[in-house]
Amino acid sequence: MALDELKSQLPEYAKDLKLNLGSVIGNNDALTQQQLWGTVLACAIASRSPIVLRELEPEAKANLSPEAYTAAKAAAAIMAMNNVYYRTRHLLSDPEYGNLRAGLRMNVIGNPGVEKVDFELWSLAVSAINGCGMCLDSHEQVLRKADVSRETIQEAFKIAAVLQAVGATLDAEAALA
């Protein structure tokens, strides 16, 4: 199992990450399989860690329909753009940027090819990794309006947090080797 391989690569000082990786992915009963593995794939891509992506992508692909696999990758792609754009707009001190039309294509958000809730969950998780407060708020509000519980939403950003930390740790260890 790829998860075990990933855990075995973590150094002893990152024991908490090993345990958290097992709990957020290996023992996750809060998310459907599609929600879980779509979140894992989107976050593995967003983590920018070749090690994390290489280890988790095959298992995600095996657990997702072709449509969900593509949609999870699309969530990572579109949020890579949106998170930079909306985070920048938010961080600029000139509020007039908020009145300008974005003029960026984002069609996949309206028609992701999977259930909207799942795509929103993946988009929220990627936004957590990329640190865009505006996108986090927007996706969380859509999810809450769809009656998704806070606990379910939290599971998505826990996966994001753990995969980001695992990627940073393994990439640092690889660079130091």
C-alpha positions, -999 to 999 in steps of 0.1 A, spaced: 0 0 0 13 34 -10 3 49 23 26 25 42 54 33 18 50 70 24 49 65 62 80 44 61 99 72 43 92 97 71 121 102 96 117 94 133 114 130 142 82 132 122 65 104 140 34 125 146 31 129 108 32 91 104 4 87 129 -16 116 114 -12 102 78 -26 69 90 -56 86 107 -66 111 80 -63 87 51 -60 52 64 -88 54 90 -111 80 76 -148 72 80 -160 108 77 -156 111 40 -169 89 11 -143 71 -8 -146 96 -37 -143 126 -13 -113 110 5 -93 100 -26 -102 131 -45 -90 152 -16 -59 132 -14 -51 135 -51 -59 173 -52 -38 179 -21 -9 157 -33 -8 178 -65 -11 211 -45 16 201 -21 41 203 -50 59 173 -35 70 148 -62 74 122 -35 39 126 -21 23 127 -56 43 97 -68 33 76 -38 -4 85 -35 -15 91 -71 -17 54 -81 -39 46 -51 -61 76 -57 -65 66 -94 -75 31 -83 -101 44 -59 -117 71 -81 -138 68 -112 -121 83 -143 -144 114 -140 -136 119 -103 -98 114 -110 -100 141 -137 -121 164 -115 -97 162 -86 -68 171 -109 -90 200 -123 -97 212 -87 -59 214 -81 -53 232 -114 -81 258 -111 -74 265 -75 -37 270 -83 -48 299 -104 -77 312 -83 -58 311 -50 -30 334 -64 -55 357 -80 -80 360 -51 -53 360 -24 -35 389 -42 -67 408 -47 -74 404 -10 -39 414 1 -37 445 -19 -45 476 1 -65 491 -28 -101 478 -25 -109 489 -60 -93 456 -73 -124 439 -58 -146 458 -82 -127 447 -113 -139 418 -134 -115 388 -130 -117 379 -167 -103 344 -160 -120 312 -172 -133 290 -144 -159 269 -161 -149 237 -144 -162 251 -111 -197 252 -125 -195 219 -143 -168 197 -127 -181 163 -139 -187 151 -104 -210 161 -75 -206 197 -68 -201 191 -31 -171 168 -37 -155 193 -61 -160 221 -35 -144 200 -8 -114 194 -30 -112 231 -39 -114 240 -2 -85 216 7 -63 230 -21 -71 265 -10 -60 256 25 -26 245 12 -23 276 -10 -34 299 19 -62 318 2 -86 331 28 -112 344 3 -113 310 -15 -115 291 18 -145 313 29 -162 309 -5 -159 271 -7 -168 267 30 -200 287 26 -210 267 -5 -204 235 14 -223 247 45 -253 258 23 -253 222 10 -256 209 46 -221 195 47 -210 193 84 -181 213 98 -166 179 108 -166 168 72 -151 201 60 -125 198 87 -115 163 75 -106 179 41 -84 205 55 -68 180 79 -58 160 49 -44 191 33 -24 200 64 -9 165 68 0 160 31 16 195 30 37 187 61 46 152 48 57 167 15 78 194 31 95 169 54 102 143 27 114 169 2 137 185 28 151 151 37 157 143 0 175 176 -4 197 170 26 206 135 16 
